Structures are given as structure tokens and as C-alpha cells.
Amino acid sequence: MYNRKKPLEEVPQVNTKIWACETEGCNSWMRDNFSFERVPSCVICNEPMVSEERMLPALANSTAEVRS
């Protein structure tokens, strides 16, 4: 049987700066270029977040930097 679906394109992954919740058991994280604060707090448990890097698919944030 012939399947017309195109093969999925490989999305390039880049080393990305993120903010991760430091609370044990909380898996919350966000990309640095999508956060509104210089040092954000976790939106789930309201605890401080720490800066880390992860290999993630490349995304472009087209909004201007509006951090307080």
C-alpha cells in the first residue's frame, strides 16, 4: 500500500538558555527569551528559578525584549 505522507523534517536542536524551577518534584521550566522578568519565579509553585541550558528545537521569539 502506498502512503502519500511526506517524511517529517528533522528540526534542528540548539543549546538554549532556560529557567528551571529549583523545587524538587516541580518540572516547570521556560525559555529565557520567553520570560518577562530578569529572574522569574515558577508559575506553578511560585518558587525561585535557576538558569540552565538544554538542547531544544530552535524557536524564534519575534517580540521585542520587554523585561522589567
Helices and strands as residue ranges (DSSP letters): E 13-21, E 29-31, G 32-34, E 49-57
